[in-house]
Amino acid sequence: MSNIKFNRDPLDIYIDNKRVMRRPEIMRLLSVSRSTLHRWIKSGIFPKPAFKQGGIALWHKQDYDDWMAQHRR
């Protein structure tokens, strides 16, 4: 029998939700190209990055999760 932990520590969940995701990870998870992601952001389909750091767009994981929950219908 495996040692899978089903009840996650609330701190682990909090830290996971507060992490940031870069554009390549978003593109991979959505299976879209860079131009499609840009088009979705520009048209308001996908949320804008939470912030940019040194020209790198960053999204909060929670924002991505919230968007996915709304679009998985």
N, C-alpha and C positions, 0 to 999 in steps of 0.2 A: 504494500500500500504506500502511496506517495505522501510526502510531507507538504501538501498544498495547504496554504493558509487562506481560508475562505473569509474570515473576518479580518479586514484590514484595519490597521491602527489609524485612528482619525488624523493623527499628525501626518502619516504617510499620504493619506488622501488629500489633505490640505496642501502639502508640499507639491504633490503631483499636479493639482489644479492650478497652482500659482506659477508653475514653470512657464517658460516662454518657448515658442516654436518659430523656427526660421522658415523662409519661403520654400526651400527644397522639401522640408518635411511636410508642409501643408500640401504642396503639389503631389507628393507621393501618396499621402493619405487620401486625397480627393481623386487621384488618378487623372489629373489635368495638366496641361502644359502651362508654361509661364505666361504665355499670351492669353490663354483662357482665364487663368486666375486674375490677371490684370483687368481683363474685360469684366469679369464678375465684380471685382472691387469697384471699378469705375461706374458700373451700372447699379451698384447697391445690392447685388445678389449676395455677395460675400462681404463680411465686415472688413473695414480698413485695418491696417496694422495698429496695434495698441500704441506702439512707438517705434521710432527708428533710432538706431544707435550706430553711428559711423556709416550711415548709408545702408544699413542692413535692416530690413523690415522684420519686426517681431510681433507675434500675436500671443496673447495669453491662451494657454491650453483650455481654460474654462470657456473663453469666447468661442473657440473652435467646437468644443463639446456642445455648447448651447446651440450653435448654428446647426450642427449635425442633428441634434434632437428635434429641431423644428423642421428639418428637411427630409427626415426618414419616414415619411408617411405614405 
